[in-house]
Amino acid sequence: QVRLVESGGGLVQPGGSLRLACAASGSIFSINSMGWYRQAPGNQRELVATITSGGSTNYADSVKGRFTISRDNVKNTAYLQMNSLKPEDTAVYYCIAVISTLVREAYWGQGTQVTVSS
């Protein structure tokens, strides 16, 4: 059984920073790509950032230069450092990981709320 647990969400003022973490646990053979999506009320879930096992990254245009995704392959954990936060960044942030156990499939975390407001 594979589990993804996110942490680090909360309330922050515009211009502030937050760091999200996503820890994978269970019967994991290997973790391929990891990433973050977000979903604001009334909107579809959208890609925020991804990182491959080799460290290659990809970002949505709306967060480039402000967000940084990273991972610790020993701890099976991905991070999302969010700086210069804007009210439009308010959303539930979900972690996703493509994990190989007996088969390779995508797993989602439960989501963590990020609210940017003064």
N, C-alpha and C positions, 0 to 999 in steps of 0.2 A: 504494500500500500504506500503510495507516494502522497506527500502532503506539502503544500506551499503555505507558508505563514508570513503575512506582511506585517510590518510595523512602521511607526514613524509619522503617521498622519497627524493632523491636528489643525488648529486655527492659527493663522499667522497674518500679520499686517502686510499690505502691499509693499513690495520692495524687500520683504523678508526672505528667509531661507528655511527649507526643511530637507531632511534626508530620510528617504524611504529605504527599507530593507526587505528583502524577500528570501527567506530561508527554506530550502528544500530538504526534506527528510524522507526516509523510508528505504525500500529495497532498490537503490539506484545503482545502475551499472555505469551510466555516464549521462552528463547533461550537455545537450547540444546548445541551441540558442536559448537565451533568456530575454525577457523584455517587459515593458510596462505599457499598458493601455489605460485610458481613462474614459469615464462616461459622466457627463453632466446631465442634470434633469432635462428631459425632453429631447436629448441628443442621442445619436448612436455612439457606440463605443468606438474610440479612435486610437490609433497607434501613437505612442509618445516616443518610445526609443527601444532599440533592440541591441543586443550584443551577442556575438558568436562565441564559441568555445575558444577561438583563437584571439578574441579581443577586438574584432572589427565591429564598429558601431554604426548605427543609423538613427537619425532623429527626424521627427516631424518638423516642418519649417517653423511652426509656431513656437518651438522651444529651443531651436538652435542658438547656441551662444549663452543660454541661460541654464539649461539642464545638462547634467553629465551622468551617463550610465557607466557602471563598472561592475566587476564581479570578482569574487574570491573563490577560486575553484577548489580550494582545500575545504572551505567552509560550506560549499554549495550554496552560496549566497550572492544575490545581485543587489546592487544599490542604485538609487536614483537621487543624486544631489540636485536640488532645485533651488536656484538663486533668482533674485530679482522677480519674485513671484507677483503675478497680476491677478486681479479678481476673476478674469476669464480662465485662470488655471483651476478654479474651484471645480471639483469633480470627485467621484470615487475612483481611485487608482487601483488597477488590478495588475498583478504580476502574472506572467505566463512563462512556462518553461517547457521546452521539448526534451523529454527525458526518455532514456532507454532503460527499460527493465528487461523483461523477456521480449517485449516489443517496444517500438518507439512511438510515443504519442505525446500530445500536448496536455498540460495540466494548468489549471487556473487557481489563483489564490482567492480568498474570500472578499478581498477589497478593503481599502482603507480610505477614509474620508479626508480630503484636503480642502480646507476652506480658507480663502484669502479675502479678508475683509477688515476694514478699519472700524 
